[in-house]
Amino acid sequence: MAFTMRQPFKLSSTLVVASKSAFKSAPVRSFHSSRPVANFFTSRTIKPASTLSKARNAFRQSRTYMQQPAAPAVNGGNLMQKVLVGGALFGGTVIVLNLVFNRETREDGGMPPYERAYLNDTFLHTGLGVGIIGLSARAMFQSGMMYRMMATNPWIVMIGGLGLSFASMYATRSTDPANYIPKYGFWTAFNVTQGALLAPLLFMAPPALIARAGLYTVAMMGSISFVGATAKQEKYLYLGGPLLAGVALVAVSGFAPLVLPVTAVRTLAFTENIWLYGGLAVFGGFTLYDVQKILAHARMAERGLIKKDAVNESISLELDFLNIFIRMVQILMMQQNRRK
């Protein structure tokens, strides 16, 4: 062993000589030098495997070839179908509401120009106010300011936001329309506070769902406003008292989770339905009432009894829009959670 470790090249030469003397027999040499013959089982097993793999590859290629051009057509067809169905539902809703609630025509033969101008001015301010609310809510959401404030103390944010909202709304309504700068300043502050109250909703709902809720809200308010604008004069102004009672009931049902125990599941579910669907009905009725009130104020302003103030009129429609929009978002979120 010691000899072998000291002379490693000697070991290799010895192994070569031993291998040559050991494999001198003819059978062994012929075995190593002969070419391997193809085995019967090898040829039968390899050939079907290759055919099967080729068939699988061809089938996969044919499926991918047929599916790739078909996907955009299906998606486009579904999108077009949804647009058509949504347009048909919106048009049918307007026609049905007009036939059910507006069978009586106006005695003056139609909407006068001063009513139309005042109503258009009010809707213009309503759209601008909703835009300010949306932009301010998005800015607070992206900056993270509202998240930090809600994480610190959500009750202070909610109570403080409601206090600033009421204060700015009262300041806007009490300011004379001739004072443009303070009037629009208080109105902008009111819209920003509404955006601050709406910003936490962006943390809970995805953007696509919020866009759908906004579209549904515009469709609902648009159809109801059309009915109120084309209805008989002062036909729905009697709804003020019942709608105030409905708002009180909806507000009480909204505070029910703070009072009732968690074990009262059925009662909480009932109050939640009142808050959602009852709130939709109440604020839809308020939209109808507010449109008729705007037209009545236009007639009073034409006679010189009051001043025209489209900013004050738009606040009521903005509040109707926000209340309907929030409930639309909650309903869509509930439907999405049930699908999951």
C-alpha positions in Angstrom: 0.0 0.0 0.0 2.8 2.4 0.8 4.5 1.5 -2.4 1.4 2.2 -4.4 0.8 5.6 -2.8 4.4 6.7 -3.4 4.3 5.7 -7.1 0.9 6.4 -8.6 2.0 6.0 -12.2 3.2 2.5 -11.5 -0.4 1.6 -10.4 -1.9 2.8 -13.7 0.5 0.8 -15.8 -0.1 -2.3 -13.8 -3.9 -2.0 -14.3 -3.5 -1.6 -18.0 -1.4 -4.8 -18.3 -3.8 -6.8 -16.1 -6.8 -5.7 -18.2 -5.1 -6.8 -21.4 -4.3 -10.3 -20.0 -7.7 -10.8 -18.6 -9.7 -10.0 -21.8 -7.7 -12.1 -24.3 -10.5 -14.7 -24.7 -12.5 -14.6 -28.0 -16.0 -14.7 -26.6 -15.4 -11.7 -24.4 -13.7 -9.7 -27.2 -16.4 -10.5 -29.7 -19.0 -9.4 -27.1 -17.4 -6.0 -26.7 -16.6 -5.5 -30.4 -20.0 -6.6 -31.8 -22.6 -3.9 -32.7 -25.8 -3.9 -30.5 -28.8 -5.3 -32.3 -32.0 -3.4 -32.1 -34.2 -4.9 -29.4 -37.8 -5.9 -30.3 -39.3 -4.3 -27.2 -37.3 -1.0 -27.6 -38.6 -0.4 -31.1 -42.2 -1.1 -30.1 -42.1 1.2 -27.0 -40.3 4.2 -28.5 -42.4 4.5 -31.7 -45.9 4.9 -30.1 -44.5 7.4 -27.5 -43.3 9.6 -30.2 -46.6 9.4 -32.1 -48.5 10.2 -29.0 -46.4 13.2 -28.2 -46.8 14.5 -31.8 -50.5 14.1 -31.5 -50.6 16.0 -28.2 -48.6 18.8 -29.6 -50.7 19.1 -32.7 -53.9 19.2 -30.5 -52.5 21.9 -28.3 -51.4 24.0 -31.2 -54.8 23.6 -32.8 -56.5 24.7 -29.6 -54.3 27.8 -29.0 -54.8 28.7 -32.7 -58.5 28.6 -32.3 -58.7 30.4 -29.0 -56.5 33.4 -29.6 -58.6 35.1 -32.2 -61.9 34.2 -30.5 -61.1 35.9 -27.2 -61.3 39.6 -28.3 -64.5 38.9 -30.2 -66.2 37.4 -27.2 -65.0 40.3 -24.9 -66.1 42.9 -27.4 -69.5 41.2 -27.8 -70.1 41.1 -24.1 -69.1 44.8 -23.8 -71.4 45.8 -26.6 -74.2 43.7 -25.2 -73.8 45.2 -21.8 -73.9 48.7 -23.3 -77.0 48.0 -25.3 -78.8 46.3 -22.3 -77.9 49.3 -20.0 -79.1 51.8 -22.6 -82.4 49.9 -23.1 -82.9 49.7 -19.3 -82.3 53.4 -18.9 -84.6 54.4 -21.7 -87.3 52.0 -20.5 -87.0 53.3 -17.0 -87.4 56.9 -18.2 -90.4 56.0 -20.3 -92.1 53.9 -17.6 -91.6 56.6 -14.9 -92.9 59.3 -17.2 -96.0 57.2 -18.0 -96.7 56.3 -14.4 -95.9 59.5 -12.6 -96.3 62.1 -15.3 -99.6 61.3 -17.0 -100.9 64.9 -16.4 -99.4 67.6 -18.7 -98.6 71.1 -17.6 -101.3 73.7 -17.9 -99.0 76.3 -19.4 -98.2 74.1 -22.4 -94.6 73.3 -21.4 -91.6 74.6 -19.5 -91.1 78.4 -19.9 -87.6 79.7 -20.9 -86.8 81.2 -17.5 -87.6 77.9 -15.7 -85.4 76.0 -18.2 -82.6 78.5 -17.8 -82.7 78.4 -14.0 -82.9 74.6 -14.0 -79.9 74.3 -16.4 -77.9 76.7 -14.2 -78.7 74.7 -11.1 -77.7 71.4 -12.8 -74.5 73.1 -14.0 -73.5 74.0 -10.4 -74.5 70.5 -9.2 -72.1 69.0 -11.7 -69.3 71.3 -10.7 -69.9 70.6 -7.1 -69.9 66.8 -7.6 -66.6 67.3 -9.6 -65.0 69.2 -6.7 -66.1 66.5 -4.3 -64.6 63.8 -6.4 -61.3 65.6 -7.0 -60.9 66.5 -3.4 -61.7 62.9 -2.2 -59.2 61.5 -4.7 -56.5 64.0 -3.7 -57.0 63.1 0.0 -56.9 59.4 -0.8 -53.7 59.6 -2.9 -51.9 61.8 -0.4 -52.6 59.5 2.5 -53.8 62.4 4.7 -57.2 60.9 5.3 -55.8 57.5 6.1 -53.5 59.0 8.7 -56.4 61.0 10.2 -58.7 57.9 10.3 -56.0 55.8 11.8 -55.4 58.4 14.5 -59.1 58.8 15.6 -62.0 58.1 13.2 -64.6 59.6 15.5 -63.0 63.0 15.5 -62.7 62.9 11.7 -66.4 62.1 11.3 -67.7 64.5 13.9 -65.4 67.2 12.8 -66.2 66.7 9.2 -69.9 66.8 9.8 -69.5 70.0 11.9 -67.5 71.7 9.1 -70.0 70.5 6.5 -73.0 72.0 8.4 -71.1 75.2 9.1 -70.0 75.7 5.5 -73.5 74.8 4.2 -75.1 77.3 6.5 -72.6 80.0 5.6 -73.3 79.3 1.9 -77.0 79.5 2.2 -77.0 82.7 4.3 -74.6 84.6 2.0 -76.3 86.9 -0.5 -75.9 85.8 -4.2 -74.6 89.2 -5.1 -71.4 88.6 -3.0 -69.8 86.2 -5.5 -66.4 85.7 -3.8 -67.6 84.7 -0.3 -70.5 82.8 -1.7 -68.4 80.6 -3.9 -65.7 80.3 -1.3 -68.1 78.9 1.3 -69.6 76.6 -1.4 -66.2 75.3 -2.3 -65.4 74.7 1.4 -68.7 72.8 1.6 -67.8 70.6 -1.3 -64.3 69.9 0.1 -65.7 68.8 3.4 -68.0 66.5 1.6 -65.0 65.1 -0.3 -63.3 64.5 3.0 -66.3 62.6 4.3 -66.3 60.5 1.1 -62.6 59.8 0.9 -62.7 56.8 3.4 -65.0 55.0 1.0 -62.2 54.9 -1.6 -60.2 52.6 0.8 -62.9 50.0 0.8 -64.2 49.9 -2.7 -62.2 49.3 -6.0 -62.2 52.0 -8.6 -64.3 50.0 -11.1 -67.1 49.5 -8.6 -67.0 53.2 -7.7 -67.3 54.1 -11.4 -70.3 51.7 -11.8 -72.0 53.2 -8.7 -71.5 56.7 -10.1 -73.0 55.7 -13.4 -76.0 54.1 -11.8 -76.5 57.2 -9.6 -76.4 59.5 -12.6 -78.9 57.3 -14.4 -81.2 57.2 -11.5 -81.1 60.9 -10.7 -81.3 61.8 -14.4 -84.5 59.8 -15.0 -86.2 61.1 -11.8 -85.2 64.7 -12.7 -86.7 64.3 -16.1 -90.0 63.2 -14.6 -89.9 66.1 -12.1 -89.0 68.7 -14.8 -91.8 67.6 -17.2 -94.5 67.0 -14.5 -97.4 69.3 -13.7 -96.6 72.4 -11.7 -96.2 71.7 -7.9 -97.4 68.2 -8.4 -94.8 66.6 -6.0 -94.2 69.4 -3.6 -96.5 67.7 -1.1 -93.8 65.0 -0.6 -91.8 67.3 1.7 -93.4 66.1 4.9 -93.4 62.3 4.2 -89.8 62.5 3.0 -88.7 64.2 6.2 -90.3 61.4 8.1 -88.6 58.8 5.9 -85.2 60.5 6.4 -85.7 60.3 10.2 -86.4 56.6 9.9 -83.4 56.0 7.7 -81.2 58.0 10.1 -82.4 55.9 13.1 -81.8 52.7 11.2 -78.3 53.9 10.4 -77.5 54.3 14.1 -78.9 50.9 15.0 -75.6 49.0 15.0 -74.3 51.4 17.7 -77.2 50.6 20.0 -78.3 47.0 19.3 -76.1 44.0 20.4 -74.2 41.9 17.9 -76.4 38.9 18.7 -79.5 40.6 17.2 -78.6 39.4 13.7 -82.1 39.6 12.2 -82.8 43.0 13.6 -79.5 44.4 12.3 -80.2 42.9 8.9 -83.6 44.5 8.8 -82.2 47.9 9.8 -79.5 47.6 7.2 -82.1 47.0 4.5 -84.0 50.1 5.7 -80.7 52.1 5.5 -79.8 50.9 2.0 -83.0 50.4 0.1 -85.2 52.7 2.1 -82.6 55.4 1.7 -82.6 54.9 -2.0 -86.3 55.4 -2.2 -86.3 58.4 0.2 -83.5 60.3 -1.6 -84.9 59.4 -5.0 -88.1 61.1 -3.8 -86.1 64.0 -2.5 -84.6 64.4 -6.1 -88.1 64.6 -7.5 -89.1 67.1 -4.8 -86.0 69.3 -5.2 -86.5 69.5 -9.0 -90.1 70.7 -8.5 -89.0 73.1 -5.8 -86.3 74.6 -8.1 -89.0 75.2 -10.8 -91.3 76.8 -8.1 -88.4 79.1 -7.0 -87.8 80.0 -10.7 -91.4 81.2 -10.9 -91.2 83.1 -7.7 -87.9 84.7 -8.8 -89.6 85.7 -12.1 -92.3 87.6 -10.2 -89.6 89.3 -8.0 -90.5 87.5 -4.7 -87.1 85.9 -4.2 -83.6 86.2 -5.7 -82.2 83.6 -8.1 -79.6 81.5 -6.3 -78.5 78.4 -8.2 -75.7 77.7 -5.7 -78.2 77.2 -2.9 -80.4 75.0 -5.1 -77.5 72.9 -6.2 -76.6 72.0 -2.5 -79.8 70.0 -2.2 -79.2 68.0 -5.4 -75.6 67.4 -4.3 -76.7 65.9 -1.0 -79.2 63.7 -2.9 -76.5 62.5 -5.2 -74.1 61.7 -2.4 -76.6 59.7 -0.4 -77.7 57.7 -3.4 -74.1 57.2 -4.5 -73.0 55.9 -1.1 -75.8 53.4 -1.0 -75.1 52.3 -4.5 -71.5 51.5 -3.6 -72.6 49.5 -0.5 -75.1 47.5 -2.5 -72.5 46.7 -5.2 -70.0 45.7 -2.6 -72.5 43.3 -1.0 -73.2 41.7 -4.3 -69.5 41.3 -5.0 -69.0 39.7 -1.6 -71.8 37.2 -2.2 -70.3 36.1 -5.5 -67.0 35.3 -3.9 
